[in-house]
């Protein structure tokens, strides 16, 4: 535990290595990725909790939906790009901060963040990530002629769960 930022030291997390391209992932590799995704989600939701604080409560359905929604996206991103958590942690927890703030805003006068508010916040964050990804790609001359963007915007949004 690092007392300066209240996060577990990232050096304590075992890196996940990917098999060569075209190699069928063994079950233990998938389990490693799933454990890494669970760690990332825990860190992100710790950030969400810190941001929301005592302003609102989170309804149970909200937490379950967010976790399921982002677990699929994070797992897909790790399958495609590998475990980039050590490189992307600041960006991803920054986006978790945005997710929490948007959810609080959508919850408005309600004492809790409900599922509808959470889904609206998630849609905002995902649009932001897409726009940011395109902008970053253009700045680096990486936009393909068909408009596809090869740059990952953290793990938050640019990949659909289905391969």
Buried (B, 14 or more C-beta within 10 A) or exposed (E): EEEEEEEBEEEEBEEBEBEEEEEEEEEEBEEBBBEBBBBBBEBBBBBBEEBBEEEBEBBEEBBEBBBEBBBBBBBBBBBEBBBBBEEBBEBBBBBBBBBBBBBBEBBEEBEEBBBBBBBBBBEBBBEBBBEBBBBBBEEEEBBEEEEEBEBBBBBBBBBEEEE
